[in-house]
Amino acid sequence: MTQTPLNQLEFSLDISATKLEAYYRGSVREVLAYTTDGRRLRFPLSLLRPFVSHSGVQGRFRIIFDQAMRCERLEKIDVRR
């Protein structure tokens, strides 16, 4: 297992379209995920918008932080190599 830089965390998501729709209609504003190294990560649900498909949000992601540890960007990782 390779280590990621300190300003990055990797995690996987599998949120169905039905569950995602319920999140958007409700008061849920954050996503709780567990990183590949077991840490708990919370981030705004709005960061997932670019990755929503008809089936929801699935895949492996990387969140990158700036020097103040604020989210700089979220990117989907293509695991096919």
Number of C-alpha atoms within 10 A of each C-alpha: 5 4 10 12 8 9 15 17 20 22 20 17 16 11 15 16 16 11 12 17 12 12 15 12 9 9 8 12 12 14 15 12 16 15 17 15 12 9 11 11 15 11 15 12 15 11 15 15 9 11 14 14 11 8 12 17 20 16 14 16 19 17 19 19 16 11 9 8 11 10 16 13 12 19 15 17 13 9 8 4 3
